[in-house]
Amino acid sequence: MNVEKILAIAGKPGLFELKVQTRSGFLAESLLDGKKSQLD
């Protein structure tokens, strides 16, 4: 795991790993429970 792809997102608990960056946002996976979130 690369620490350059670790995110802290305001309003969401825990840390996230950046999976895919898109034109409108990105897809991140929670390091706590493994759930994926689409953020625009």
C-alpha positions as CSV (number, residue, x, y, z in Angstrom):
1,M,0.0,0.0,0.0
2,N,1.3,3.4,-1.0
3,V,0.9,6.1,1.6
4,E,0.5,8.7,-1.2
5,K,-3.0,7.3,-1.9
6,I,-4.3,7.5,1.7
7,L,-7.1,10.0,2.2
8,A,-8.9,11.6,5.2
9,I,-12.3,12.7,4.0
10,A,-14.2,15.4,5.9
11,G,-17.5,14.2,7.3
12,K,-16.5,10.5,7.1
13,P,-14.8,8.5,9.8
14,G,-11.5,6.7,9.3
15,L,-9.0,6.7,6.4
16,F,-9.6,5.8,2.8
17,E,-7.4,4.4,0.0
18,L,-7.8,6.1,-3.4
19,K,-8.7,3.4,-5.9
20,V,-9.7,5.3,-9.1
21,Q,-9.8,8.9,-10.1
22,T,-12.4,10.0,-12.6
23,R,-13.3,13.3,-14.4
24,S,-16.1,14.0,-11.9
25,G,-14.5,12.7,-8.7
26,F,-13.0,9.5,-7.3
27,L,-13.6,6.1,-5.9
28,A,-12.2,5.4,-2.4
29,E,-12.2,2.3,-0.2
30,S,-12.4,2.5,3.6
31,L,-9.5,1.0,5.5
32,L,-11.9,0.3,8.4
33,D,-14.5,-1.8,6.8
34,G,-13.5,-2.2,3.1
35,K,-16.6,-0.4,1.8
36,K,-16.2,1.6,-1.4
37,S,-17.5,5.2,-1.7
38,Q,-18.0,7.3,-4.9
39,L,-17.2,10.9,-4.1
40,D,-17.9,13.7,-6.5
